Amino acid sequence: MRDISVKIFSSGKTVTIRVSNELVTILKSHYVKNMKRYSYTVTKYPSVFFFEEELMKQE
């Protein structure tokens, strides 16, 4: 099982939003302690946060 305290995405990385298939760039990440996972804000939607399972790596 993956160590949840290690983030998958870093600032400046281009990722895809799963539901819309949009390419976006990670602005920043934040570890949400009570949920034990990272949230990410992206360039196109800076007031919305996404969790890792909502984003996909670019290959």
PQR file of N, CA, C, O and H, with PARSE charges and radii, in Angstrom:
ATOM      1  N   MET A   1       0.838  -1.189   0.000 -0.4000 1.5000
ATOM      2  CA  MET A   1       0.000   0.000   0.000 -0.0000 2.0000
ATOM      3  C   MET A   1       0.882   1.251   0.000  0.5500 1.7000
ATOM      4  O   MET A   1       1.948   1.270   0.616 -0.5500 1.4000
ATOM      5  N   ARG A   2       0.427   2.284  -0.693 -0.4000 1.5000
ATOM      6  CA  ARG A   2       1.182   3.523  -0.834 -0.0000 2.0000
ATOM      7  C   ARG A   2       1.184   4.317   0.472  0.5500 1.7000
ATOM      8  O   ARG A   2       0.182   4.349   1.185 -0.5500 1.4000
ATOM      9  H   ARG A   2      -0.439   2.268  -1.193  0.4000 1.0000
ATOM     10  N   ASP A   3       2.323   4.963   0.783 -0.4000 1.5000
ATOM     11  CA  ASP A   3       2.426   5.848   1.938 -0.0000 2.0000
ATOM     12  C   ASP A   3       1.660   7.128   1.633  0.5500 1.7000
ATOM     13  O   ASP A   3       2.083   7.913   0.785 -0.5500 1.4000
ATOM     14  H   ASP A   3       3.137   4.937   0.203  0.4000 1.0000
ATOM     15  N   ILE A   4       0.540   7.348   2.312 -0.4000 1.5000
ATOM     16  CA  ILE A   4      -0.355   8.468   2.027 -0.0000 2.0000
ATOM     17  C   ILE A   4       0.279   9.813   2.377  0.5500 1.7000
ATOM     18  O   ILE A   4      -0.131  10.842   1.840 -0.5500 1.4000
ATOM     19  H   ILE A   4       0.196   6.710   3.001  0.4000 1.0000
ATOM     20  N   SER A   5       1.258   9.821   3.255 -0.4000 1.5000
ATOM     21  CA  SER A   5       1.868  11.089   3.653 -0.0000 2.0000
ATOM     22  C   SER A   5       2.818  11.640   2.589  0.5500 1.7000
ATOM     23  O   SER A   5       3.359  12.734   2.755 -0.5500 1.4000
ATOM     24  H   SER A   5       1.592   8.985   3.692  0.4000 1.0000
ATOM     25  N   VAL A   6       3.029  10.898   1.498 -0.4000 1.5000
ATOM     26  CA  VAL A   6       3.894  11.342   0.407 -0.0000 2.0000
ATOM     27  C   VAL A   6       2.999  11.775  -0.754  0.5500 1.7000
ATOM     28  O   VAL A   6       2.200  10.990  -1.264 -0.5500 1.4000
ATOM     29  H   VAL A   6       2.590  10.010   1.363  0.4000 1.0000
ATOM     30  N   LYS A   7       3.146  13.033  -1.162 -0.4000 1.5000
ATOM     31  CA  LYS A   7       2.292  13.523  -2.243 -0.0000 2.0000
ATOM     32  C   LYS A   7       2.731  12.999  -3.602  0.5500 1.7000
ATOM     33  O   LYS A   7       3.915  12.765  -3.846 -0.5500 1.4000
ATOM     34  H   LYS A   7       3.795  13.671  -0.748  0.4000 1.0000
ATOM     35  N   ILE A   8       1.756  12.822  -4.476 -0.4000 1.5000
ATOM     36  CA  ILE A   8       2.012  12.303  -5.826 -0.0000 2.0000
ATOM     37  C   ILE A   8       2.426  13.423  -6.766  0.5500 1.7000
ATOM     38  O   ILE A   8       3.323  13.246  -7.590 -0.5500 1.4000
ATOM     39  H   ILE A   8       0.794  13.012  -4.278  0.4000 1.0000
ATOM     40  N   PHE A   9       1.772  14.582  -6.644 -0.4000 1.5000
ATOM     41  CA  PHE A   9       1.989  15.692  -7.562 -0.0000 2.0000
ATOM     42  C   PHE A   9       2.742  16.824  -6.879  0.5500 1.7000
ATOM     43  O   PHE A   9       2.566  17.059  -5.684 -0.5500 1.4000
ATOM     44  H   PHE A   9       1.043  14.726  -5.974  0.4000 1.0000
ATOM     45  N   SER A  10       3.574  17.521  -7.627 -0.4000 1.5000
ATOM     46  CA  SER A  10       4.302  18.662  -7.082 -0.0000 2.0000
ATOM     47  C   SER A  10       3.923  19.927  -7.847  0.5500 1.7000
ATOM     48  O   SER A  10       3.407  19.855  -8.962 -0.5500 1.4000
ATOM     49  H   SER A  10       3.718  17.330  -8.599  0.4000 1.0000
ATOM     50  N   SER A  11       4.181  21.075  -7.247 -0.4000 1.5000
ATOM     51  CA  SER A  11       3.858  22.362  -7.871 -0.0000 2.0000
ATOM     52  C   SER A  11       4.548  22.481  -9.228  0.5500 1.7000
ATOM     53  O   SER A  11       5.706  22.100  -9.393 -0.5500 1.4000
ATOM     54  H   SER A  11       4.600  21.134  -6.341  0.4000 1.0000
ATOM     55  N   GLY A  12       3.809  23.018 -10.188 -0.4000 1.5000
ATOM     56  CA  GLY A  12       4.357  23.193 -11.527 -0.0000 2.0000
ATOM     57  C   GLY A  12       4.121  22.023 -12.459  0.5500 1.7000
ATOM     58  O   GLY A  12       4.339  22.147 -13.664 -0.5500 1.4000
ATOM     59  H   GLY A  12       2.867  23.328 -10.054  0.4000 1.0000
ATOM     60  N   LYS A  13       3.675  20.876 -11.928 -0.4000 1.5000
ATOM     61  CA  LYS A  13       3.413  19.699 -12.763 -0.0000 2.0000
ATOM     62  C   LYS A  13       2.092  19.859 -13.501  0.5500 1.7000
ATOM     63  O   LYS A  13       1.128  20.391 -12.951 -0.5500 1.4000
ATOM     64  H   LYS A  13       3.497  20.775 -10.949  0.4000 1.0000
ATOM     65  N   THR A  14       2.049  19.400 -14.747 -0.4000 1.5000
ATOM     66  CA  THR A  14       0.819  19.395 -15.528 -0.0000 2.0000
ATOM     67  C   THR A  14       0.123  18.056 -15.304  0.5500 1.7000
ATOM     68  O   THR A  14       0.732  16.993 -15.422 -0.5500 1.4000
ATOM     69  H   THR A  14       2.832  18.968 -15.194  0.4000 1.0000
ATOM     70  N   VAL A  15      -1.168  18.134 -14.977 -0.4000 1.5000
ATOM     71  CA  VAL A  15      -1.978  16.945 -14.710 -0.0000 2.0000
ATOM     72  C   VAL A  15      -3.312  17.075 -15.443  0.5500 1.7000
ATOM     73  O   VAL A  15      -3.625  18.134 -15.988 -0.5500 1.4000
ATOM     74  H   VAL A  15      -1.663  18.998 -14.881  0.4000 1.0000
ATOM     75  N   THR A  16      -4.085  16.012 -15.456 -0.4000 1.5000
ATOM     76  CA  THR A  16      -5.405  16.005 -16.070 -0.0000 2.0000
ATOM     77  C   THR A  16      -6.463  15.846 -14.988  0.5500 1.7000
ATOM     78  O   THR A  16      -6.327  15.007 -14.098 -0.5500 1.4000
ATOM     79  H   THR A  16      -3.831  15.152 -15.014  0.4000 1.0000
ATOM     80  N   ILE A  17      -7.517  16.652 -15.064 -0.4000 1.5000
ATOM     81  CA  ILE A  17      -8.665  16.481 -14.170 -0.0000 2.0000
ATOM     82  C   ILE A  17      -9.479  15.321 -14.740  0.5500 1.7000
ATOM     83  O   ILE A  17      -9.904  15.381 -15.894 -0.5500 1.4000
ATOM     84  H   ILE A  17      -7.628  17.334 -15.787  0.4000 1.0000
ATOM     85  N   ARG A  18      -9.699  14.286 -13.965 -0.4000 1.5000
ATOM     86  CA  ARG A  18     -10.341  13.061 -14.462 -0.0000 2.0000
ATOM     87  C   ARG A  18     -11.725  13.291 -15.072  0.5500 1.7000
ATOM     88  O   ARG A  18     -11.996  12.791 -16.164 -0.5500 1.4000
ATOM     89  H   ARG A  18      -9.354  14.238 -13.028  0.4000 1.0000
ATOM     90  N   VAL A  19     -12.597  14.027 -14.405 -0.4000 1.5000
ATOM     91  CA  VAL A  19     -13.985  14.153 -14.878 -0.0000 2.0000
ATOM     92  C   VAL A  19     -14.119  14.989 -16.147  0.5500 1.7000
ATOM     93  O   VAL A  19     -15.009  14.733 -16.958 -0.5500 1.4000
ATOM     94  H   VAL A  19     -12.377  14.434 -13.519  0.4000 1.0000
ATOM     95  N   SER A  20     -13.263  15.969 -16.328 -0.4000 1.5000
ATOM     96  CA  SER A  20     -13.397  16.858 -17.484 -0.0000 2.0000
ATOM     97  C   SER A  20     -12.323  16.635 -18.554  0.5500 1.7000
ATOM     98  O   SER A  20     -12.420  17.160 -19.664 -0.5500 1.4000
ATOM     99  H   SER A  20     -12.540  16.176 -15.668  0.4000 1.0000
ATOM    100  N   ASN A  21     -11.304  15.851 -18.206 -0.4000 1.5000
ATOM    101  CA  ASN A  21     -10.184  15.580 -19.113 -0.0000 2.0000
ATOM    102  C   ASN A  21      -9.417  16.853 -19.489  0.5500 1.7000
ATOM    103  O   ASN A  21      -8.808  16.917 -20.557 -0.5500 1.4000
ATOM    104  H   ASN A  21     -11.226  15.425 -17.304  0.4000 1.0000
ATOM    105  N   GLU A  22      -9.445  17.864 -18.616 -0.4000 1.5000
ATOM    106  CA  GLU A  22      -8.736  19.133 -18.845 -0.0000 2.0000
ATOM    107  C   GLU A  22      -7.309  19.054 -18.332  0.5500 1.7000
ATOM    108  O   GLU A  22      -7.048  18.469 -17.281 -0.5500 1.4000
ATOM    109  H   GLU A  22      -9.940  17.813 -17.749  0.4000 1.0000
ATOM    110  N   LEU A  23      -6.389  19.645 -19.078 -0.4000 1.5000
ATOM    111  CA  LEU A  23      -5.006  19.774 -18.619 -0.0000 2.0000
ATOM    112  C   LEU A  23      -4.892  21.021 -17.752  0.5500 1.7000
ATOM    113  O   LEU A  23      -5.335  22.099 -18.148 -0.5500 1.4000
ATOM    114  H   LEU A  23      -6.601  20.121 -19.932  0.4000 1.0000
ATOM    115  N   VAL A  24      -4.308  20.879 -16.585 -0.4000 1.5000
ATOM    116  CA  VAL A  24      -4.095  21.997 -15.666 -0.0000 2.0000
ATOM    117  C   VAL A  24      -2.721  21.853 -15.028  0.5500 1.7000
ATOM    118  O   VAL A  24      -2.106  20.788 -15.090 -0.5500 1.4000
ATOM    119  H   VAL A  24      -3.948  20.004 -16.262  0.4000 1.0000
ATOM    120  N   THR A  25      -2.250  22.922 -14.422 -0.4000 1.5000
ATOM    121  CA  THR A  25      -0.967  22.908 -13.720 -0.0000 2.0000
ATOM    122  C   THR A  25      -1.202  23.060 -12.232  0.5500 1.7000
ATOM    123  O   THR A  25      -2.010  23.887 -11.810 -0.5500 1.4000
ATOM    124  H   THR A  25      -2.749  23.787 -14.372  0.4000 1.0000
ATOM    125  N   ILE A  26      -0.501  22.269 -11.431 -0.4000 1.5000
ATOM    126  CA  ILE A  26      -0.620  22.321  -9.972 -0.0000 2.0000
ATOM    127  C   ILE A  26      -0.019  23.636  -9.481  0.5500 1.7000
ATOM    128  O   ILE A  26       1.126  23.961  -9.797 -0.5500 1.4000
ATOM    129  H   ILE A  26       0.156  21.597 -11.773  0.4000 1.0000
ATOM    130  N   LEU A  27      -0.801  24.390  -8.704 -0.4000 1.5000
ATOM    131  CA  LEU A  27      -0.303  25.616  -8.071 -0.0000 2.0000
ATOM    132  C   LEU A  27       0.354  25.288  -6.737  0.5500 1.7000
ATOM    133  O   LEU A  27       1.492  25.675  -6.472 -0.5500 1.4000
ATOM    134  H   LEU A  27      -1.731  24.126  -8.447  0.4000 1.0000
ATOM    135  N   LYS A  28      -0.390  24.567  -5.905 -0.4000 1.5000
ATOM    136  CA  LYS A  28       0.153  24.197  -4.590 -0.0000 2.0000
ATOM    137  C   LYS A  28      -0.585  22.995  -4.042  0.5500 1.7000
ATOM    138  O   LYS A  28      -1.657  22.632  -4.525 -0.5500 1.4000
ATOM    139  H   LYS A  28      -1.314  24.252  -6.120  0.4000 1.0000
ATOM    140  N   SER A  29       0.000  22.385  -3.031 -0.4000 1.5000
ATOM    141  CA  SER A  29      -0.612  21.232  -2.379 -0.0000 2.0000
ATOM    142  C   SER A  29      -0.663  21.479  -0.878  0.5500 1.7000
ATOM    143  O   SER A  29       0.089  22.284  -0.329 -0.5500 1.4000
ATOM    144  H   SER A  29       0.871  22.680  -2.639  0.4000 1.0000
ATOM    145  N   HIS A  30      -1.569  20.763  -0.241 -0.4000 1.5000
ATOM    146  CA  HIS A  30      -1.738  20.902   1.205 -0.0000 2.0000
ATOM    147  C   HIS A  30      -2.145  19.544   1.763  0.5500 1.7000
ATOM    148  O   HIS A  30      -3.058  18.903   1.243 -0.5500 1.4000
ATOM    149  H   HIS A  30      -2.180  20.109  -0.687  0.4000 1.0000
ATOM    150  N   TYR A  31      -1.467  19.108   2.823 -0.4000 1.5000
ATOM    151  CA  TYR A  31      -1.828  17.848   3.467 -0.0000 2.0000
ATOM    152  C   TYR A  31      -2.978  18.105   4.433  0.5500 1.7000
ATOM    153  O   TYR A  31      -2.855  18.913   5.353 -0.5500 1.4000
ATOM    154  H   TYR A  31      -0.725  19.630   3.246  0.4000 1.0000
ATOM    155  N   VAL A  32      -4.090  17.418   4.221 -0.4000 1.5000
ATOM    156  CA  VAL A  32      -5.267  17.553   5.083 -0.0000 2.0000
ATOM    157  C   VAL A  32      -5.160  16.452   6.135  0.5500 1.7000
ATOM    158  O   VAL A  32      -5.462  15.288   5.871 -0.5500 1.4000
ATOM    159  H   VAL A  32      -4.190  16.762   3.474  0.4000 1.0000
ATOM    160  N   LYS A  33      -4.726  16.841   7.324 -0.4000 1.5000
ATOM    161  CA  LYS A  33      -4.376  15.880   8.366 -0.0000 2.0000
ATOM    162  C   LYS A  33      -5.550  14.991   8.775  0.5500 1.7000
ATOM    163  O   LYS A  33      -5.391  13.775   8.892 -0.5500 1.4000
ATOM    164  H   LYS A  33      -4.480  17.787   7.539  0.4000 1.0000
ATOM    165  N   ASN A  34      -6.717  15.580   8.992 -0.4000 1.5000
ATOM    166  CA  ASN A  34      -7.843  14.773   9.461 -0.0000 2.0000
ATOM    167  C   ASN A  34      -8.387  13.825   8.387  0.5500 1.7000
ATOM    168  O   ASN A  34      -9.059  12.845   8.710 -0.5500 1.4000
ATOM    169  H   ASN A  34      -6.846  16.567   8.897  0.4000 1.0000
ATOM    170  N   MET A  35      -8.103  14.107   7.125 -0.4000 1.5000
ATOM    171  CA  MET A  35      -8.527  13.219   6.031 -0.0000 2.0000
ATOM    172  C   MET A  35      -7.380  12.326   5.566  0.5500 1.7000
ATOM    173  O   MET A  35      -7.583  11.401   4.780 -0.5500 1.4000
ATOM    174  H   MET A  35      -7.557  14.903   6.862  0.4000 1.0000
ATOM    175  N   LYS A  36      -6.185  12.609   6.052 -0.4000 1.5000
ATOM    176  CA  LYS A  36      -4.977  11.844   5.753 -0.0000 2.0000
ATOM    177  C   LYS A  36      -4.705  11.736   4.253  0.5500 1.7000
ATOM    178  O   LYS A  36      -4.400  10.660   3.740 -0.5500 1.4000
ATOM    179  H   LYS A  36      -6.020  13.361   6.690  0.4000 1.0000
ATOM    180  N   ARG A  37      -4.822  12.880   3.553 -0.4000 1.5000
ATOM    181  CA  ARG A  37      -4.509  12.922   2.128 -0.0000 2.0000
ATOM    182  C   ARG A  37      -4.229  14.351   1.695  0.5500 1.7000
ATOM    183  O   ARG A  37      -4.513  15.306   2.418 -0.5500 1.4000
ATOM    184  H   ARG A  37      -5.070  13.754   3.969  0.4000 1.0000
ATOM    185  N   TYR A  38      -3.669  14.478   0.507 -0.4000 1.5000
ATOM    186  CA  TYR A  38      -3.318  15.797  -0.025 -0.0000 2.0000
ATOM    187  C   TYR A  38      -4.453  16.375  -0.846  0.5500 1.7000
ATOM    188  O   TYR A  38      -5.188  15.655  -1.521 -0.5500 1.4000
ATOM    189  H   TYR A  38      -3.438  13.703  -0.081  0.4000 1.0000
ATOM    190  N   SER A  39      -4.580  17.700  -0.773 -0.4000 1.5000
ATOM    191  CA  SER A  39      -5.463  18.432  -1.680 -0.0000 2.0000
ATOM    192  C   SER A  39      -4.571  19.329  -2.527  0.5500 1.7000
ATOM    193  O   SER A  39      -3.490  19.733  -2.100 -0.5500 1.4000
ATOM    194  H   SER A  39      -3.983  18.285  -0.224  0.4000 1.0000
ATOM    195  N   TYR A  40      -5.041  19.633  -3.733 -0.4000 1.5000
ATOM    196  CA  TYR A  40      -4.263  20.411  -4.689 -0.0000 2.0000
ATOM    197  C   TYR A  40      -5.112  21.534  -5.258  0.5500 1.7000
ATOM    198  O   TYR A  40      -6.305  21.357  -5.505 -0.5500 1.4000
ATOM    199  H   TYR A  40      -5.920  19.304  -4.080  0.4000 1.0000
ATOM    200  N   THR A  41      -4.492  22.697  -5.467 -0.4000 1.5000
ATOM    201  CA  THR A  41      -5.138  23.765  -6.218 -0.0000 2.0000
ATOM    202  C   THR A  41      -4.421  23.853  -7.556  0.5500 1.7000
ATOM    203  O   THR A  41      -3.220  23.602  -7.656 -0.5500 1.4000
ATOM    204  H   THR A  41      -3.523  22.841  -5.267  0.4000 1.0000
ATOM    205  N   VAL A  42      -5.193  24.218  -8.592 -0.4000 1.5000
ATOM    206  CA  VAL A  42      -4.647  24.237  -9.949 -0.0000 2.0000
ATOM    207  C   VAL A  42      -4.845  25.612 -10.572  0.5500 1.7000
ATOM    208  O   VAL A  42      -5.658  26.406 -10.098 -0.5500 1.4000
ATOM    209  H   VAL A  42      -6.168  24.422  -8.511  0.4000 1.0000
ATOM    210  N   THR A  43      -4.105  25.888 -11.630 -0.4000 1.5000
ATOM    211  CA  THR A  43      -4.097  27.217 -12.246 -0.0000 2.0000
ATOM    212  C   THR A  43      -5.455  27.648 -12.769  0.5500 1.7000
ATOM    213  O   THR A  43      -5.862  28.790 -12.555 -0.5500 1.4000
ATOM    214  H   THR A  43      -3.444  25.244 -12.016  0.4000 1.0000
ATOM    215  N   LYS A  44      -6.151  26.772 -13.439 -0.4000 1.5000
ATOM    216  CA  LYS A  44      -7.410  27.149 -14.085 -0.0000 2.0000
ATOM    217  C   LYS A  44      -8.537  27.402 -13.082  0.5500 1.7000
ATOM    218  O   LYS A  44      -9.436  28.199 -13.349 -0.5500 1.4000
ATOM    219  H   LYS A  44      -5.820  25.844 -13.613  0.4000 1.0000
ATOM    220  N   TYR A  45      -8.494  26.730 -11.934 -0.4000 1.5000
ATOM    221  CA  TYR A  45      -9.532  26.848 -10.902 -0.0000 2.0000
ATOM    222  C   TYR A  45      -8.878  27.079  -9.535  0.5500 1.7000
ATOM    223  O   TYR A  45      -8.901  26.187  -8.688 -0.5500 1.4000
ATOM    224  H   TYR A  45      -7.764  26.083 -11.717  0.4000 1.0000
ATOM    225  N   PRO A  46      -8.302  28.252  -9.310 -0.5600 1.5000
ATOM    226  CA  PRO A  46      -7.541  28.477  -8.080  0.2800 2.0000
ATOM    227  C   PRO A  46      -8.374  28.477  -6.794  0.5500 1.7000
ATOM    228  O   PRO A  46      -7.813  28.331  -5.708 -0.5500 1.4000
ATOM    229  N   SER A  47      -9.694  28.636  -6.891 -0.4000 1.5000
ATOM    230  CA  SER A  47     -10.528  28.642  -5.684 -0.0000 2.0000
ATOM    231  C   SER A  47     -11.119  27.264  -5.369  0.5500 1.7000
ATOM    232  O   SER A  47     -11.870  27.113  -4.405 -0.5500 1.4000
ATOM    233  H   SER A  47     -10.150  28.755  -7.773  0.4000 1.0000
ATOM    234  N   VAL A  48     -10.779  26.262  -6.184 -0.4000 1.5000
ATOM    235  CA  VAL A  48     -11.279  24.896  -6.001 -0.0000 2.0000
ATOM    236  C   VAL A  48     -10.101  23.998  -5.655  0.5500 1.7000
ATOM    237  O   VAL A  48      -9.003  24.185  -6.180 -0.5500 1.4000
ATOM    238  H   VAL A  48     -10.169  26.385  -6.967  0.4000 1.0000
ATOM    239  N   PHE A  49     -10.319  23.022  -4.776 -0.4000 1.5000
ATOM    240  CA  PHE A  49      -9.239  22.073  -4.511 -0.0000 2.0000
ATOM    241  C   PHE A  49      -9.653  20.693  -4.995  0.5500 1.7000
ATOM    242  O   PHE A  49     -10.836  20.355  -5.039 -0.5500 1.4000
ATOM    243  H   PHE A  49     -11.211  22.869  -4.350  0.4000 1.0000
ATOM    244  N   PHE A  50      -8.658  19.914  -5.353 -0.4000 1.5000
ATOM    245  CA  PHE A  50      -8.864  18.565  -5.853 -0.0000 2.0000
ATOM    246  C   PHE A  50      -8.046  17.609  -5.003  0.5500 1.7000
ATOM    247  O   PHE A  50      -6.968  17.962  -4.525 -0.5500 1.4000
ATOM    248  H   PHE A  50      -7.697  20.189  -5.317  0.4000 1.0000
ATOM    249  N   PHE A  51      -8.560  16.393  -4.814 -0.4000 1.5000
ATOM    250  CA  PHE A  51      -7.793  15.353  -4.147 -0.0000 2.0000
ATOM    251  C   PHE A  51      -7.077  14.525  -5.213  0.5500 1.7000
ATOM    252  O   PHE A  51      -7.434  14.578  -6.390 -0.5500 1.4000
ATOM    253  H   PHE A  51      -9.435  16.106  -5.203  0.4000 1.0000
ATOM    254  N   GLU A  52      -6.061  13.755  -4.794 -0.4000 1.5000
ATOM    255  CA  GLU A  52      -5.233  12.986  -5.728 -0.0000 2.0000
ATOM    256  C   GLU A  52      -6.041  12.098  -6.655  0.5500 1.7000
ATOM    257  O   GLU A  52      -5.712  11.975  -7.835 -0.5500 1.4000
ATOM    258  H   GLU A  52      -5.771  13.712  -3.838  0.4000 1.0000
ATOM    259  N   GLU A  53      -7.091  11.479  -6.145 -0.4000 1.5000
ATOM    260  CA  GLU A  53      -7.868  10.553  -6.972 -0.0000 2.0000
ATOM    261  C   GLU A  53      -8.684  11.267  -8.057  0.5500 1.7000
ATOM    262  O   GLU A  53      -9.220  10.620  -8.956 -0.5500 1.4000
ATOM    263  H   GLU A  53      -7.359  11.578  -5.186  0.4000 1.0000
ATOM    264  N   GLU A  54      -8.777  12.596  -7.975 -0.4000 1.5000
ATOM    265  CA  GLU A  54      -9.493  13.370  -8.986 -0.0000 2.0000
ATOM    266  C   GLU A  54      -8.568  13.840 -10.122  0.5500 1.7000
ATOM    267  O   GLU A  54      -9.026  14.417 -11.107 -0.5500 1.4000
ATOM    268  H   GLU A  54      -8.342  13.122  -7.245  0.4000 1.0000
ATOM    269  N   LEU A  55      -7.279  13.587  -9.970 -0.4000 1.5000
ATOM    270  CA  LEU A  55      -6.279  14.032 -10.944 -0.0000 2.0000
ATOM    271  C   LEU A  55      -5.505  12.841 -11.490  0.5500 1.7000
ATOM    272  O   LEU A  55      -5.390  11.810 -10.828 -0.5500 1.4000
ATOM    273  H   LEU A  55      -6.906  13.118  -9.169  0.4000 1.0000
ATOM    274  N   MET A  56      -4.974  12.989 -12.698 -0.4000 1.5000
ATOM    275  CA  MET A  56      -4.157  11.945 -13.309 -0.0000 2.0000
ATOM    276  C   MET A  56      -2.835  12.544 -13.778  0.5500 1.7000
ATOM    277  O   MET A  56      -2.782  13.690 -14.225 -0.5500 1.4000
ATOM    278  H   MET A  56      -5.067  13.828 -13.236  0.4000 1.0000
ATOM    279  N   LYS A  57      -1.773  11.754 -13.670 -0.4000 1.5000
ATOM    280  CA  LYS A  57      -0.461  12.174 -14.175 -0.0000 2.0000
ATOM    281  C   LYS A  57      -0.496  12.237 -15.684  0.5500 1.7000
ATOM    282  O   LYS A  57      -1.222  11.485 -16.334 -0.5500 1.4000
ATOM    283  H   LYS A  57      -1.815  10.824 -13.307  0.4000 1.0000
ATOM    284  N   GLN A  58       0.293  13.140 -16.235 -0.4000 1.5000
ATOM    285  CA  GLN A  58       0.499  13.217 -17.676 -0.0000 2.0000
ATOM    286  C   GLN A  58       1.604  12.239 -18.040  0.5500 1.7000
ATOM    287  O   GLN A  58       2.621  12.164 -17.352 -0.5500 1.4000
ATOM    288  H   GLN A  58       0.883  13.751 -15.706  0.4000 1.0000
ATOM    289  N   GLU A  59       1.412  11.504 -19.100 -0.4000 1.5000
ATOM    290  CA  GLU A  59       2.437  10.523 -19.502 -0.0000 2.0000
ATOM    291  C   GLU A  59       3.096  10.894 -20.792  0.5500 1.7000
ATOM    292  O   GLU A  59       3.976  10.175 -21.265 -0.5500 1.4000
ATOM    293  H   GLU A  59       0.585  11.566 -19.659  0.4000 1.0000
TER
END
